[in-house]
Each structure stands twice: as structure tokens, then as C-alpha cells.
């Protein structure tokens, strides 16, 4: 188990190093994002295990982007996994996708304790983990969100942590350029 953890850390650090020198995305193919996210919803049902977290989806069909499908799945899985881990009993994880203004807009939202203002400023930093009360019983090394950000930006996209709003949820918003017909 420890060997697998070390392999995972090493792989994440290698991918981040590749991102630092602009070599993370080495292949570009059409990604049927609608289909990939629908499959990830099924994976999320398994990831949630015994928790009473409800998985919700609002996925628009036929949204296609270009990039590395394996890395894109890893980025989305990181967000979904965090949304499940940092949730409350009886809470929800909502995954949505729509095409808007030439962009694929993905939202991964969850109920739970939220993220403090101090942590929000550092959330994408390598090795950063939010306050101990949120992460005490949760595995991780603080690399998932920085790797997710590197993958999204490597695909020409952006990722942001949205303001909590009235519902006091945590919501990450990703915008990726749609595949052009050229």
C-alpha cells in the first residue's frame, strides 16, 4: 500500500514537472466530454462507497473538446473524488456540463463545510491541504488540485473556485475551448 502511495506521488510530481516546462499535453485527440463525464458519474457512485452522498448530473450532450483524454479524466476524477471526500453525510455532489460561448463549462459542486477564505487563496498550491479539521481523516498529499489546474491550463482552459453564494457549497468551474470544426 505504501509503495502504491509513493508511486502515485511520484507520478503526480512528474506530471507537474512536465507542466512546468510546457510538455504535459503530448497528444491531442477529440474528447467526447459528455460521454466521459457520464462515465465518471458512474465511477463516482462506486467512489462514494458507504457514504450517503447523492451524485447528481446535468450533462449536455455532444460537447467535444481536444486534448489528452487520460489526463482529462484524471483531472475530473480528482475534483469528483475531493467533492465526495470533503462532504457531509446526506450531502450531494453535482456534476454539470454545458457548451456556452465557444467553451465547455464544467461545474463540480458539493455540499459540506466549505473552504475558508485563507485556504481559498492557496487551494491550488502544491502540497497545500486545507485546515486540519477538513483533512484529518482524508488521504492525500495536496497535489490533486495543483495537478488538476496544470492539466486544465495545459488544455487551454481555466479552473476557478467559485464564491460560495447562498447555498454555502464548494464549486469548481472549468472552462475549456470547444473543438473547432476546422
CORMO-V577868 format. One record per backbone hydrogen bond with DSSP energy under -1.0 kcal/mol. CO is the residue of the C=O (numbers start at 1). NH is the residue of the N-H. If there is no record, write none. Layout:
[[CO | NH] [CO | NH]]
//
This chain:
[[1 | 5] [2 | 6] [3 | 7] [4 | 8] [5 | 9] [6 | 10] [7 | 11] [8 | 12] [9 | 13] [10 | 14] [11 | 15] [12 | 16] [13 | 17] [14 | 18] [15 | 19] [16 | 20] [17 | 21] [18 | 23] [19 | 22] [29 | 67] [31 | 33] [31 | 65] [32 | 36] [33 | 37] [34 | 38] [35 | 39] [36 | 40] [37 | 41] [38 | 42] [39 | 43] [40 | 44] [41 | 45] [42 | 46] [43 | 47] [44 | 48] [46 | 49] [48 | 51] [54 | 93] [56 | 95] [58 | 97] [63 | 33] [63 | 34] [64 | 179] [65 | 31] [67 | 29] [68 | 72] [69 | 73] [70 | 74] [71 | 75] [72 | 76] [73 | 77] [74 | 78] [75 | 79] [76 | 80] [77 | 81] [78 | 82] [79 | 83] [80 | 84] [81 | 85] [82 | 86] [88 | 91] [91 | 54] [92 | 111] [93 | 56] [94 | 109] [95 | 58] [96 | 107] [97 | 60] [98 | 105] [100 | 103] [102 | 178] [103 | 100] [104 | 176] [105 | 98] [106 | 174] [107 | 96] [108 | 172] [109 | 94] [110 | 170] [116 | 120] [117 | 121] [119 | 122] [119 | 123] [122 | 125] [125 | 128] [131 | 134] [131 | 135] [132 | 136] [135 | 138] [142 | 127] [143 | 147] [144 | 148] [145 | 149] [146 | 150] [147 | 151] [148 | 152] [149 | 153] [150 | 154] [152 | 157] [153 | 156] [158 | 175] [160 | 173] [164 | 169] [170 | 110] [171 | 162] [172 | 108] [173 | 160] [174 | 106] [175 | 158] [176 | 104]]
//
